[in-house]
Every structure is written in structure tokens, then in C-alpha cells.
Amino acid sequence: MRSLAALRPAVRVSLSQHSSQQLCRGATVRSLPPHLITAATLRTRRSFSSYLVTPQELADALKKSPPSPISSEPRVIPLCASWFLPNDPQGRTGLQVFREKRIPRARFFDLDKVIDKRSPYPHMLPSPKHFAEAMSELGIRHDDTVVVYDSNELGIFSAPRVGWTMKVFGHPKVHILNNFRLWVEQGFPTESGNVWTVECGTYPIPHMDENKVAHFDEVREVAQDYNKEGAEGVQILDARSYGRWSGKDPEPRPGLPSGHVPGSINIPFDAVLDSATKAFLPADKLKEVFVSKGVNPEKPIISSCGTGVTACVLETALSEAQYGSPERRKVYDGSWTEWAQRVKPSDSLIQTET
């Protein structure tokens, strides 16, 4: 996705003309005065009672507040965040499955393009300006209620990353559908093809909430302090598979060693999902998972994974279980891909299980 300017609100673009994001051209994206942002937030309707929403709740909300291009009122916008690992056996892509089956009038968020393109690591958070441009191109307004969802094929996987990203940039109403597989199984409507239009708008440049983000130096300090007397005891959760965490299985990215940060706790992301539906487990079952893994809710928690995607599955599960203080939970943005490339062999900061 090119760095584009923001956008005349009357422009409509057909998805068939572009391979991924909806593109618009117009004036430059600009910041809105804080009092205008506040007013927009106050106008937002409270559509859902919790961060996770059921298919029925979303269907009902879409009937009440559809994503109409002509309405000036806050709307409910379904946002597809489907994404697949680079070594996906079937070579699938998020855009491909979006075209094959999606919630009617959904938009597509490209997790490989709304990133920090200056970074050598995948999926690092974009700048506030780049985020605002992406939202503008998608026709999402600051006062819209956005419901992010995953693919039918994988169930919960990458949508929590997009939901977390929107939280980091202060979007006031964002939720996760739990989940699209159940939406399909329960007979709610879908559409396919790649011809539809979106009315683009101007999304205000937001502020980034750094308190939600863990960076390399912070995680390095935690690893170096592991088992030292007087250390704060920050817990690092790793959402990758046990094989990758232990060093027995390769990473999906060629040349990257597997293993784990010293002291990290391995909780594969699918441990917090129902084995059949791949939807999040109920809150009490989520709590049981964290208790069984020895996670202390009284201590700070940093969630990590391969590139910061499924780490957000764990962060969402922690939130739903009300496990740990939200103010003391973070996601390691660079995760293992950054860690394994930045630590030195002499640091002894990559451990394996033998």
C-alpha cells in the first residue's frame, strides 16, 4: 500500500481495480483538534457489551447500524483481517479468502502492508500517520464501531493483532468477532467476488499508546534479569508452538533460529481456543489455562510470538479472563523474529530444550 493522502469523502473505489487495499486520492491526512475527536467519540453508539462479540450480536448490530456510505451516523464496520503464515502449505493469502467468502460489505485490512516499512522486521506497528491513511482508505471513520474477524479456514488467528493495533492508536470502538467460522456455520449471510465500492474519508492522525507496546530493550532487560534476586519478575508469554519454542522445530522464516527468551512461558495460542470451532474459550476456561501454566496475575506480563500476531491472541485471552492488570500487560511488537536477529550468540539469550 502506498503512502497516500487523505481523502475526499465522496470518492468511491472499486476493489476490482486494486489488488488489496481500497485506494483514494485527495488532500493530505491531517490531525483533528482534540475537542472534535472527543465529540465524535461521544456520538458513538454502544453496540456491544464486551470486546468479543458473537455472530448473532454482530448480525443484529449490522441491521441497526449498517455500513452505509450515505449515513453520517456512526456505523458498524466488519473488517476482515485474514492472514496466513509465509509457509502456508496451500499458499493461501488473506486477500484470496476475503474474495472467496466474507461478511457482506466487509473491508479488508492487509496485515502485511499496514506496517512500519522502514523496519527490517515484519508486522511492526505503522506510524500514526500511516495508520490514519490506512483507515481513511478503508473508509473507516473515527466514530465507527469496527468488528475485526478472521478467516473461516483458521478461526481466531490474526484478527486480535488488528484489534490490538486499533487499540494502540486509540480507536474508541473496536471488537473481535468470535468467530467467522461460527458465523458461517450458523448460516449468517456471506458474499464473494471482488467488485464493490467504498466511500473513503478522513481519519484523524491519532496518538500512539506506548504503554501497550514492549520493545526490544525492555524485553532484553527482562531476560537478563531472569532469576536474579530483586528482579521485578516480568513474565514473558510465548504463543508459538512448543516445537518452535523448544528449538526442536524450525521457524517458518528461512534462516531464523528457533528457541526462546530465557524464562519465557510457552502457551501456544491454540491453547486458548476451542479445538473444533477455533473460537476463544469461555472466560473461566481461559483463566484455567493461565493458572495451569503458572502465570501470576499480580506480576507484569509481556505477550510474544513469531512476529507479534498471535501474541495478541494471548493478550485478548488475558483481557477476557480479566487476568492481570491491563496497565501491566504489553505485547512485544517485534517478537521472536526481531529477538533472534538482534541478540548476539555471546549473550546466551536464546535458549533451547534438549
N, C-alpha and C positions, 0 to 999 in steps of 0.2 A: 504494500500500500504506500503510495507516495505521500509525502507530507503536503497536505492540501489545505487550502484556506477554508475558511468557514463561509457561510453558505447562504445563498438566497433562499428563503423559506418556501418559495413557490416552485423550486426546481424539482423535477421528478426524473428518476433514472431507472431504466430497465436493467434488471440483473443479468439479462441475456447479453448485454453489451459489455459486461465486465466479468472477469473470472472469479472474483472473490468479493471484496467489499463494495458497497454501493458508493459511487464516487460523485462528488459535486464540485462545482466551481463557483467562486464568488468572492466576497470580501474576506478580509483576514479575520480569523478567530480572535475574539477579544475577551478580556475579563469583564464580568459584570460587577457593578457595585455590590458590596455585601448585603445592603438592605434589600436589593432586588432578589438576590438568591434566597434570603430568608423569607421573603414574601412568597416566592414560588414554592418553597418547602411547606409553608403553612397551608397552601392551597391543595397540597397533595392529599388524596383520599387514602384513608387507611383501609387497604383492600384485604390484608391478611393479618392473622394474629401471631404468626411465627415465621421464622426465616425459611423453614422448609414448608412447601405447600403441596397439597395433594392434587392429583389430576382433576378431581371434582371441583376443588376450590378454584383452580385456575380456569376451568371451563365456565364456572359461574361468574367469575370476575370479568372474563372476556366478553360475556354477554352484557354486563353492566357498563364496562368501560373499554370498548374495543379500540384497537389502534387505528382510529380513523384519521386520515390525512387532513380532514377539514375541521376537526374539532380543536378548539383552543383549550379545552379542559384536560387535566392530567389523564393519561391513558394507561392501560396495562399492555406492555410490550413483551411478547415472547421472544427470547434471544437464544438462538442455537449456538452453543459453544463446543460442538463436537470436534474432537481431535484424536489422532492416533499416533502411537509411537513410531519413530522413523523406521523401525524394523518390523512393522506390522506384517504378519505372514501373507495377508491378502492384498497388501499395498493400498489399503483404503485411506481416504482423506476425509477430513471433516466436511469440506465443501461437497464432496461426492455424495455422502449420506444425507446432507442437507437437501440436495436436489432430489434425492430419491424419496425421502419421506420427512415431512416437517409439520409442525403445528401451523395451521393456516395463518398467513400474514406474518410469520416469524421473520426476524432478520438474522444474519449470520455474522458472528464475531470470530475473526480469524486470529487464533491464538499464536500463530507463527508470524503475524505481521504487526500486531499492536504491541510492540516491544521496544526496548532500547536498542536501536540498530547500531549504535556505536559500541555496544558491549560485545565481546567475543563469546559470551555465554548465552544460550537460548532462553527465551521467555523472561528476561529481566524486565522489570516494570518500565513502561514508557515514561516520558516526561509528562508533566501535567498538560502542556500544550498539545503533545501528540495524542494523549488520551481524549482531550476535548475535540480534536479534529476527527478522531475515530467515531466518537459519539455523534458528532454533527453529521458525518457521512452516513451513519446508520439512521438518521432521522430521530434520534432519541433526545428528548428534552430533559432538562434537569428535574422537572416535577413529574415525569413519567414513573410509573411503577414497572420495574423490569423484572421479569421472571426468566432466569437463565436455566437452560436444560441441556442434557447430554444426548448422545446417540442411543437409539434403540438397541444397537448391537452391543455396546459396552455397559450400558447402565451408568450409574454415577462414576465419573472419571475426571473430566476436565471442567465441568460447569462450576464447581466450587472455586477453582482458580479465578475464573472470570468474575464470579460473585465477590470474592475477596478483593480483587483488583478494584472493582467499583466501590467497595467499602473504603479502601485505602484512599481513593480520590473523592470520598465524601458524597457519593450519590445517595440521596436520602432514603430511597425506597428500592431495595434490591432483594430478591428472593431466589431460592433454588427449587425447581420442580423435583419432587421425589416420587416418581421419576418419569422420563419419557417412555420407557419400556411399559410401565403400568398404564400410561396414557393410551398407548396403542392397544394393549391387551384388554383394557376396559371399554374399548370401542369409541373413544373420542375422535373427532374428525382430524384427518391429515390431508395434506396436499403434496404434490410432487411437481417436477419441472423447474424451469429456471426463468420464467417470464413473469415478472411482477414489478411493481414500481414502488418507490419510497419517496416521501417528501422530506427533504433534508432541512435542517435548521441550524441554529447557532447555539452551541453548548458552551457555557462559561468555563474559562480555564480555572480548574479547581486548585485547592491546596492539597498537598500530599501528606497523609498522616504517617510520619516516620515511626511512630510508636508501634505500629503494627508490623514493621519490617525489621528482620535481623540481617545484618551484613557480615561479610567475611571476618573482619577484625574482631567483631563481638563473638562469633562462634569460635574463632581461634582461641580467644582468651578463655572461653568456657572449657574447651578441650585441654588446654594447657593446665587449667586449674583442677581438672578432674581428679578426685580422691585426695586433693590437698586439704590440709586442715584449715578451717576458716573460710573455705570457698562458699560462694552463695548457693551452690547446689542447683544451678540451672539445668533442667532436663532437656535433652535433645531427642525428639522422636523421629524415627526414620520410617517413611511409608513405603520404601521399596520392598521387594520380595526378600525372603530370608536368604535365598541364594546369592543375590547381589550384595546384600548387607554383610553376609559372612565372607564374601570373596570367592565363593565356590562357583558362581555363575558369572558370565561376562556381562558387562554393561551393554545396552543397546547401541551406544555410540562407539564406533571403532576407535581403538587406541586408548580408551579411558579405563583405568584400572577399577576393579570393584573392591569392596571393603566398606569400612565405616569409620565415623568420627569416634575417637575414644570416649567411652561412657554412654554412647547413644543407645536408645531403646528401640528395638525393631518391632514396629506394629505395621505389618503390611496393610495397605489401605483397604483391601477387601475384607479385612477382619471386622470392619465397622459396617459392612453391607450385608444384606440378606443374600444368601448363596444362590437363590433362584431368581429373584427379581432385580438384584443389584441395586436396590434402594437402601437408604440408610436404615439401620436398625432402630427400634424404639429407644427413647432416651434412657430407660432403665438398663437395657441391654448394652448400650454404648458405655454407660458407667461401669458395668461389669467388665468390659474389655479393658478399660484403663486401669481398673483396680487389679485385675489379674496380671497385668504387665508391670505392676509396681510403680505406676505413675503417681506422684504425690501432688494432689491438687493445691497444696499450700505453697509450692515452690514454682518459680518461673518455668515456662515451657516454650521451647522453640521447635516447631514442626519443620521437617525437611523431607526431601525425596531425591529424585534424579535432577529435575530442573525447576522445582517449585510448583509443579502442577498438582500431584496427588498429596503433597504436604497440606494443601488446602482442604482435601477430603478429611484429613485428621483434624485440622483446625475447625472445620464445620461440625464434626462429630463432638469435639470438646465443647463447642458452643451449645449444641443441642442437649448434651448431657449436663450442661452447667458445671463443667469440671475444670477447675482452675479459674483464677480471676481473668476476665477479658483484658484488663490492663497489664497483665503479666504474661500474656501469650503473644507470640510472634511467629511469623513464617520466614524461614531462611530463603531469601529470594533466589540466590544463585545455586543453593543446594549442592548435591554431590558433584555435579558437572563442574561447578566453579571450584569446589573444595579440592577435588582430585587433581586439578590443573594448577592450583596455586600453592599448595603445601609442598615443602621440599622433603626428599627422602630422609634427610638428616633430622627432620623434625619429629619423626616417628608418630605422625598424626593420621596415618591410615592404618587401621587395624583389620586383621582377618581372623576367622575362626578356623583352626587347623584340627 
